[in-house]
Amino acid sequence: MTGPSNAATDPVHQQVVDAAQQMERAGLTVGTAGNVSGRRGDGAICLTPSSTPYADVTPDNLAVLSVGGEHLGGSGQPSTEKAMHLACYNAFAEVGGVVHCHAPHASMFAVAHRPIPASIEEVIVYVGGDVPVADYAVTGTQELADEVVRHLGDRGAVLMANHGLLCVGKSPADALHTALVVEHTAKIMFGAQVLGGVEPLPPKTAEDFAGVYAYIRSTWRP
């Protein structure tokens, strides 16, 4: 990895800012909860700063970290949940963006410790299948980071028990899109359960669409 480039000119910084502010506007989080990060071309990770309103997040106040956790620059302090973001980048070379949010319907499933069923083709294409629930671990710990990563080898999203949602993608915008798909799906599945239950897709259909997700993920950055 080369030295950190100028935040004002590195496009990934603006991508992180845009995704973070869109996340708030979409109602996927409130206040300063949640965090967004992106992997730059030089390998450094830029992460939304701790305890900063999203309207005040700029390319220059993102925290810039090495994948080993060294603070390389940026005027903001890295989120206390940086270990979770770094674990995703260290485990998966193809991941270029991570979004952690507290989307209301997805968080309902997380609090109930129930996976979000993939009974719609779209969610299999963008997530890979049911959205699993990671076991509970305390926020900001390496234990939580390790537990989250354990579920992301063939999925683009994971619920954190009693906490919220984390999504990975080829870019910050892609990870945010996955979060939006998951939240939309959670609303539908919640409603379907109220109406009498969720009917699964035929197994062959689910298998075929999971293959589509695997192919799409293989096209992410090496």
ABEGO torsion letter per residue (X at the ends): XBBBBBAAABAAAAAAAAAAAAAAAAGABBEABEBBBBBBAAGBBBBBBBGBBAAABBAAABBBBBAAGBBAEEABBBBAAAAAAAAAAAABAABABBBBBBBAAAAAAAAAGBBBBBABAAAAAAAGEBBBBBBBBBBGBAAAAAAAAAAAAABABBBBBGBBBBBBBABAAAAAAAAAAAAAAAAAAAAAAAAGEBBBBBAAAAAAAAAAAAAAAAABBX
